Amino acid sequence: MARRTRRPQELLHLLTRAERLAVGRVRSVLDEFDCSVEAWRVLDVLSDGEGHSMTALADHAFLPAPTLTKLMDQLVDQNLVFRRIDPADRRRVLAQLTPRGRQRRQQISRAIRADWDAADPLGGEGEEEELKILLDRLADALEGRGPLTTARAEGGAGRER
């Protein structure tokens, strides 16, 4: 089987275009709640109720630490997030949602889901799941968690992550 020519710049262009369009669509909903995409990412990851370190939040929100600190200060001032000392490691600070933060996150989540469902950009749940699997595999391969082989791609097409 001949190996097809790969053009990373084409894939990068498509990923960037899709990401910018998707974020733009989500941003239009977030604007109604006076919420930034980065704040939404923080509220969303904190919605699991476990409490997360600043490092984990910075990674999830794709923000440098100083920018995250400013954002966290704003979220604390808005009574959406609170900070507490990690009982397992008193040198670390964990962030969690306040009851108001949980309520705000649920409101925003419903609005984003309604807007996304109305647009139906992928045409169905099956295609969305397939795209999530492929993007997750791509991210894993780019992070060095192993090469994306043909066998791995074919074997995992139906599995959930």
HUUR-V394217 format. One record per pair of residues at least 24 apart in sequence whose C-alpha atoms are under 8 Angstrom apart, sorted by sequence separation. I is the first residue (numbers start at 1). J is the second residue. D is the distance in Angstrom with one decimal. If there is no record, write none. Layout:
I;J;D
I;J;D
//
This chain:
38;62;7.8
80;104;7.7
133;157;7.3
38;63;7.8
130;157;7.2
133;160;7.3
130;158;7.7
133;161;7.2
39;71;7.0
39;75;7.8
53;92;6.9
54;93;7.0
53;93;5.9
54;94;6.8
53;94;4.6
54;95;7.3
52;94;4.9
53;95;6.4
51;94;5.4
52;95;5.3
51;95;5.1
52;96;6.9
51;96;4.8
50;96;7.2
49;96;6.5
49;97;7.1
46;95;7.4
47;96;7.9
46;96;5.8
47;97;6.8
46;97;6.1
43;97;7.2
47;102;6.6
43;101;7.3
47;105;7.4
43;102;7.9
44;105;6.7
43;105;6.1
40;105;7.6
33;108;7.3
30;108;7.0
29;108;7.8
29;111;6.8
30;112;7.9
29;112;6.3
26;112;6.4
29;115;7.7
//
